[in-house]
């Protein structure tokens, strides 16, 4: 959708082919509604559609239309098919009834389908998807009851809560997350784990599945072994198990949140090259594939990542597509750098004010569709904003004034400034004199303390901020 937005803004006719009956991808199908309000999502999607983007719903690549057909119809194709397949466990009982893949479970719940999960649910995995699956399972029937009560316009959540509370709690009563990793090693964000714990979800760490026990064709639990270590000395994933530490964990439903995969079969035999990671091979800066008129990005090309990464990929590819047709890829930068007259990190108070926690819905009311995060009050927002690190401020160098004294490098507390021979940077630079020196600054590691600016004798360094449209080159 980000790619479609930017291309439409540049004047192109754009058609989106959507496999389901709604736009939004992982934001609608994967992220639970208690984390992302669907009204807000719909408003963003509709804003793009209002620009004139055309959509063909329920058109699945590889089934309803082929990549070859799309290439014949259109001058350029962007593949944003995501990573919609869950990974299974190749162990005894892995295909029994009651064994679900997390992404498929979340898709079904988010589409409002009934999913029988029983009272005891075991989620296997230690990432954010495992947290989503566990917290969604906890809501169970209340989730469906609230959805039915909320109706299309959803003027308020009051009625939804009333229905949810009066419904018999047919959701899971016992939710357990089991992971190979110890608590501090789990890949899920800390705040996700903390919220799951706050909602009463139990954790079993450092255990791995050996087989799924089955009775009358349905899973009854998982036989597990202890995990001695998860990562080798080189930091690579290489779990070591203790076969003498065996334990059975009973469960009515087992949800596997151990990774996602891309449906590469839908690309057909004449599709783009595939990377060793089983993703679409792309040129990282543009999203270009091995096919001249095909670009890709997001999870399909880089594996499961964040939403903002996917949006950035779509925008980069839109610019590359525009450039391939002779367009000007230069961003619209009508702003300017403005020098700050006063800047000293030690004057800031961000480290003297405690972080303001985002207000949350009480645990007893976390049912159905209601968002868990309530958002800041105006006063709380101002307090948190006062802790701003001002990362938008950047060091500016006046090369005419710089005398290469290296005092800025000496005073830098994080060693991100260095002076090196210009020949060490690139052979393409023509040095005006023999033995020329270059001043290097690692912007990504700079903490904007301002000490180098105060130390600079000729005042060649200053701090500036960008104002206006676009971003500085």
C-alpha positions in Angstrom: 0.0 0.0 0.0 2.9 2.4 0.6 4.3 1.6 -2.8 0.8 2.2 -4.4 0.5 5.5 -2.5 3.8 6.9 -3.7 3.3 5.7 -7.3 -0.2 7.2 -7.5 1.1 10.4 -6.0 3.6 10.5 -8.9 0.7 10.2 -11.4 0.8 6.5 -12.3 -2.2 4.3 -12.7 -2.0 1.7 -9.9 -3.8 -1.6 -9.3 -3.5 -3.6 -6.1 -4.3 -7.3 -6.2 -5.5 -8.5 -2.8 -5.9 -12.2 -2.0 -8.6 -11.5 0.7 -11.7 -9.3 0.8 -9.9 -6.5 2.8 -6.8 -4.5 2.5 -4.2 -4.2 5.2 -2.2 -7.4 5.1 -0.5 -8.3 8.4 -2.0 -5.2 10.0 -5.5 -6.7 9.6 -4.8 -10.4 9.5 -1.8 -10.8 11.8 -2.0 -8.1 14.4 -4.7 -8.7 17.0 -7.4 -6.0 17.1 -6.7 -5.3 20.8 -3.4 -3.9 19.6 -4.5 -2.0 16.5 -7.8 -0.3 16.1 -9.5 -1.4 12.9 -11.1 2.0 12.4 -7.7 3.7 12.3 -6.4 1.1 9.9 -9.5 1.6 7.7 -9.0 5.3 7.7 -5.4 5.0 6.5 -6.3 2.5 3.8 -9.3 4.6 2.6 -7.0 7.7 2.3 -4.9 5.7 -0.2 -7.9 4.4 -2.1 -9.3 8.0 -2.3 -6.3 8.9 -4.4 -7.6 6.7 -7.2 -5.8 3.4 -6.5 -7.7 0.5 -8.0 -8.2 -2.8 -6.2 -9.0 -6.3 -7.3 -10.1 -8.2 -4.2 -10.0 -12.0 -3.7 -7.4 -12.4 -6.4 -4.7 -14.7 -5.2 -1.4 -14.8 -6.9 -0.7 -18.3 -8.4 -4.4 -19.2 -8.2 -6.5 -16.5 -9.7 -3.8 -14.7 -11.6 -0.2 -15.6 -12.5 2.9 -13.4 -12.3 3.3 -13.7 -16.1 -0.2 -12.4 -16.6 0.5 -9.4 -14.2 3.7 -8.6 -16.2 1.7 -8.6 -19.4 -1.0 -6.3 -18.0 1.3 -3.8 -16.3 4.5 -2.0 -17.0 5.9 -2.7 -13.5 5.0 -5.1 -10.7 5.7 -4.9 -7.0 5.5 -8.1 -5.0 4.4 -7.5 -1.4 3.0 -10.9 -0.6 4.4 -11.1 2.9 5.3 -14.2 4.9 1.9 -15.8 5.4 2.8 -19.5 6.0 3.5 -20.8 9.5 6.3 -23.3 10.1 5.4 -26.7 11.6 7.3 -29.2 13.8 8.6 -32.3 12.1 8.1 -34.5 15.2 5.8 -37.3 16.1 2.2 -36.0 16.4 3.0 -32.8 14.6 0.0 -33.1 12.3 -2.6 -34.1 14.9 -5.9 -32.3 15.4 -5.4 -29.5 17.9 -2.0 -28.5 16.6 -2.2 -25.1 15.0 0.3 -22.7 13.4 0.3 -19.3 15.1 -0.1 -17.2 11.9 -3.0 -19.3 10.7 -4.6 -19.1 14.2 -4.3 -15.3 14.3 -5.7 -15.0 10.7 -8.7 -17.0 11.6 -9.4 -15.2 14.8 -8.9 -11.8 13.1 -11.3 -12.8 10.4 -13.9 -13.7 13.0 -13.9 -17.4 12.4 -14.7 -19.8 15.3 -11.6 -21.6 16.5 -12.1 -24.4 19.1 -9.1 -24.2 21.4 -10.3 -25.9 24.6 -9.3 -24.8 28.1 -5.6 -25.5 28.1 -3.4 -23.9 25.4 0.3 -24.3 25.0 2.1 -21.9 22.7 5.5 -23.0 21.5 7.9 -20.1 20.7 9.5 -17.1 22.3 8.9 -14.2 19.8 6.3 -11.4 19.5 4.0 -13.7 17.5 3.9 -16.2 20.3 2.8 -13.4 22.7 0.1 -12.3 20.2 -1.2 -15.9 19.8 -1.2 -16.5 23.6 -3.0 -13.2 24.4 -5.5 -13.8 21.6 -6.3 -17.3 22.8 -6.8 -15.9 26.3 -9.6 -13.7 25.0 -11.4 -16.7 23.4 -15.1 -16.5 23.1 -15.1 -13.0 24.6 -13.3 -11.9 21.4 -16.1 -13.2 19.2 -18.9 -11.9 21.5 -17.4 -8.4 21.4 -17.0 -8.6 17.6 -20.7 -9.5 17.2 -21.8 -6.7 19.5 -19.6 -4.0 18.1 -21.5 -3.7 14.7 -20.1 -1.8 11.8 -20.0 1.8 13.1 -18.9 0.9 16.6 -19.9 4.1 18.4 -18.5 2.8 21.6 -17.2 -0.3 23.2 -19.7 -0.4 26.1 -22.1 -2.8 24.5 -19.3 -5.0 23.4 -17.9 -5.3 26.9 -21.4 -6.0 28.4 -21.9 -8.9 25.9 -18.4 -10.2 26.5 -18.8 -10.2 30.3 -22.2 -12.0 30.2 -20.9 -14.6 27.7 -19.8 -17.9 29.1 -16.0 -17.9 29.1 -15.4 -20.5 26.4 -11.9 -19.3 25.8 -8.8 -20.9 27.2 -8.5 -20.8 31.0 -4.8 -21.8 31.1 -2.3 -20.3 28.7 1.3 -21.3 28.8 4.2 -20.1 26.5 7.1 -22.5 26.2 10.4 -21.5 24.7 13.9 -22.9 24.1 15.3 -19.6 25.4 15.6 -18.4 29.0 13.6 -15.3 29.9 16.4 -12.9 29.1 17.1 -14.7 25.8 13.6 -14.6 24.3 13.4 -12.6 21.1 10.1 -11.0 22.0 10.2 -7.4 23.2 10.3 -7.1 27.0 7.1 -5.1 27.1 5.3 -7.8 25.2 6.4 -10.4 27.7 5.5 -8.2 30.6 2.0 -7.6 29.3 1.5 -11.3 28.8 2.6 -12.0 32.3 0.3 -9.2 33.6 -2.6 -10.9 31.9 -1.9 -14.2 33.8 -0.1 -16.1 31.0 2.5 -18.6 32.4 5.9 -19.1 31.0 8.0 -22.3 30.8 11.6 -21.5 29.7 14.5 -23.6 28.5 12.4 -26.5 27.3 12.1 -28.0 23.8 9.4 -30.3 22.2 10.3 -33.9 21.5 6.9 -35.3 20.5 3.2 -34.4 20.7 1.2 -36.9 22.6 -2.0 -37.9 20.8 -5.2 -39.7 21.9 -8.0 -40.6 19.4 -6.3 -38.4 16.8 -6.2 -35.3 18.9 -3.2 -33.7 20.7 -3.2 -34.1 24.4 0.1 -32.4 25.3 3.8 -32.2 24.5 6.7 -34.3 25.8 9.6 -31.9 26.4 13.2 -32.0 27.3 15.4 -29.5 29.1 17.6 -27.1 27.2 21.2 -26.8 28.4 22.0 -23.9 26.0 20.4 -22.2 23.0 23.4 -20.5 21.3 26.9 -21.7 20.6 30.1 -19.9 21.5 30.0 -18.1 18.2 26.5 -16.8 19.0 24.7 -18.9 16.4 21.5 -20.8 17.1 22.7 -24.2 18.2 20.5 -25.7 21.1 21.9 -28.4 23.3 19.3 -30.6 25.1 19.4 -32.7 28.3 17.7 -36.0 27.3 17.5 -37.0 31.0 15.3 -34.0 31.8 12.0 -35.2 30.4 8.6 -33.6 31.3 5.1 -33.9 29.8 3.0 -30.7 29.5 -0.8 -31.4 29.0 -2.7 -29.2 26.5 -5.9 -29.2 24.6 -4.5 -27.1 21.9 -0.8 -26.5 20.8 0.0 -23.3 18.9 3.3 -23.3 17.0 4.9 -19.8 16.9 8.3 -20.9 15.6 8.6 -18.9 12.5 7.0 -17.8 9.2 7.6 -18.7 5.6 6.9 -17.1 2.2 4.6 -18.8 -0.3 7.1 -18.9 -3.1 5.1 -21.5 -5.2 2.7 -18.7 -6.1 5.4 -17.0 -8.2 5.5 -19.9 -10.7 8.4 -21.4 -12.6 9.3 -18.1 -14.3 9.4 -16.1 -11.1 12.3 -14.1 -9.8 15.4 -15.6 -8.2 15.1 -16.9 -4.7 17.6 -16.3 -2.0 19.2 -19.0 0.2 16.9 -17.9 3.0 13.9 -18.8 0.8 12.9 -15.2 0.2 12.6 -13.2 -3.0 16.1 -12.1 -4.0 16.3 -8.3 -4.3 18.7 -5.5 -4.6 18.5 -4.0 -1.1 18.5 -0.3 -2.0 15.8 -0.5 -4.7 13.9 -3.8 -4.2 14.7 -4.8 -7.8 14.5 -8.5 -8.5 16.2 -10.6 -11.2 13.2 -9.7 -13.5 13.6 -6.3 -15.2 10.0 -5.2 -14.5 9.5 -6.7 -11.1 10.3 -5.3 -7.6 9.7 -6.7 -4.1 10.0 -5.8 -0.5 8.7 -6.4 3.0 8.5 -9.8 4.6 8.5 -11.5 1.2 12.0 -10.3 0.4 13.6 -9.9 3.8 11.7 -12.3 6.1 9.4 -11.2 9.0 10.2 -7.7 10.1 8.4 -4.6 11.4 5.7 -2.6 9.7 7.8 0.5 9.3 10.5 -1.6 7.5 7.9 -2.9 5.1 6.5 0.7 4.5 10.1 1.9 3.8 10.6 -0.9 1.3 7.5 0.0 -0.5 8.5 3.7 -0.7 12.0 2.8 -1.9 10.7 0.6 -4.6 8.2 3.2 -5.7 11.0 5.7 -6.2 13.0 3.1 -8.1 10.1 2.2 -10.4 9.6 5.9 -11.1 13.3 6.3 -11.9 13.2 3.3 -14.2 10.6 5.2 -16.3 12.8 8.3 -16.5 11.4 10.1 -13.5 13.4 12.2 -11.2 14.2 10.1 -8.1 15.5 13.1 -6.1 13.2 13.8 -3.1 11.3 17.0 -2.8 13.5 18.9 -0.4 12.3 22.5 0.0 13.6 22.8 3.5 17.0 24.0 4.8 19.4 23.3 7.6 19.2 25.8 10.5 22.1 26.2 12.9 21.1 26.0 16.6 22.6 28.8 18.6 22.6 26.9 21.8 23.0 23.1 22.3 24.5 21.2 25.2 23.4 17.7 26.1 24.2 18.3 29.8 21.5 21.0 29.9 18.9 18.4 29.0 16.9 16.7 31.7 15.7 13.6 29.8 17.7 11.3 32.2 16.3 13.0 35.3 12.7 12.4 34.5 11.3 8.8 34.7 9.7 7.4 31.5 5.9 7.9 31.6 4.3 4.5 31.1 1.4 4.3 28.6 -1.9 3.9 30.5 -3.3 0.5 30.0 -6.8 -1.0 30.2 -7.4 -2.8 33.5 -6.7 -6.5 33.2 -10.3 -7.4 34.1 -11.6 -5.4 31.2 -9.2 -6.8 28.6 -11.8 -8.7 26.6 -13.0 -8.6 23.0 -11.9 -5.8 20.6 -10.9 -3.1 23.0 -7.4 -1.7 22.6 -5.2 -2.4 25.6 -3.2 0.8 25.3 -5.3 3.8 26.2 -2.8 6.5 25.1 -1.4 9.5 27.0 -3.4 12.4 28.4 -2.2 15.8 27.1 -0.3 16.3 30.4 1.5 12.9 30.2 2.3 13.5 26.5 4.0 16.8 27.3 5.9 15.2 30.2 7.2 12.4 28.0 8.0 14.8 25.2 10.3 16.8 27.5 12.5 13.7 27.6 13.2 14.1 23.9 16.8 13.2 22.9 16.7 15.5 19.9 18.0 12.9 17.5 16.8 15.2 14.7 19.7 17.5 15.5 22.8 16.8 13.4 26.4 18.0 13.5 27.4 20.3 10.6 30.9 20.8 9.5 32.2 24.0 7.7 35.1 22.4 5.7 36.6 25.9 5.0 37.1 26.5 8.7 38.3 23.0 9.7 42.1 22.8 10.4 42.1 19.0 11.1 43.4 19.5 14.6 41.6 16.3 15.8 40.5 17.9 19.1 36.9 16.9 18.3 38.1 13.3 18.0 39.9 13.5 21.3 36.9 14.8 23.3 34.3 12.5 21.7 33.1 10.2 24.5 31.9 7.5 22.2 34.7 7.6 19.6 32.6 8.2 16.6 34.9 10.9 15.1 38.1 9.9 13.5 40.8 11.3 11.1 42.1 8.9 8.5 44.1 9.1 5.2 41.7 10.1 2.4 43.1 7.2 0.4 41.6 4.8 3.0 38.1 5.8 2.1 37.9 5.2 -1.6 40.2 5.1 -4.6 37.7 7.3 -6.5 38.5 10.4 -4.4 41.1 12.7 -6.1 43.2 14.1 -3.3 44.3 17.7 -3.9 47.6 17.1 -2.1 49.7 14.1 -1.2 48.8 12.7 2.2 45.3 14.4 2.5 43.3 13.6 5.5 39.5 13.0 5.9 37.3 13.6 8.9 34.8 10.8 9.5 31.7 10.9 11.7 29.5 7.9 12.4 26.0 9.6 12.5 24.3 6.4 13.6 26.4 6.2 16.8 26.6 9.9 17.6 24.8 10.8 20.9 24.6 14.5 20.1 26.4 15.5 23.3 27.8 18.7 21.6 31.2 18.4 23.3 33.0 18.4 19.9 31.3 21.7 19.0 32.5 23.3 22.2 36.0 22.0 21.8 36.5 23.1 18.1 38.9 26.1 18.1 38.0 27.5 14.7 34.2 26.9 15.3 34.0 24.7 12.2 31.5 22.4 13.9 27.9 23.4 14.8 24.6 21.7 15.5 21.7 22.1 13.1 18.2 20.9 12.5 16.3 20.4 9.2 13.2 22.5 8.7 10.7 22.3 5.9 9.7 19.5 3.5 11.7 16.4 2.7 14.9 15.4 4.3 18.5 16.5 3.8 20.6 14.5 1.3 
